[in-house]
């Protein structure tokens, strides 16, 4: 499992807590097996963990689930592009950008 594969699987998954659970599990495998991708995977795993903790036992409206799925996917895509550059500086800046965007957002996960 690598970050790009995880992004593709998440993009194809239905919105909801199950897709976030699977992404978190995939991130844990990436953290273990892909050192260069581990920081990005750790950040995404944290978002997934929070989402599942907050929403797992709630009935979510479809629009809400789709919006959350889309937001996390956007973060994943940004990080995947940065990782593809194999440039530590680019990855670091993208991690900062994602965290800053998240901090200014509604923090839904």
Steps between C-alpha positions, in 0.01 A plus 500: 500500500626846418345844527383516138325164528332612821378820332358302207316263733359785707388684185312190384343429840155609604490795741459405863683373803593168339710674235672703772568183701654330198710807417630506857598133478672566168683796653626281782647259243662791316650633823657160561617428145565836327724730708494790251119497497457448875440863603226549241344167597517590869316828439227332293468216753438759771225665296344158438521399866329820611226463239422145608502589871259788445263357241511119513185459709303778331272494200655749258327682221633401160609856413693532825678168443583591139638841604724344765617230260576761234692721745721217620552384142617851406758487779608155387541612139709801601726280710522233232617757244761627745621148576531429128756782477733310736603842634504527878447877482192467281355232728571709810334808352197299390463354850505855635245613239262216585527565874446874452196440280360254752559745789299767315222257404193377688717216636241237418750225564 
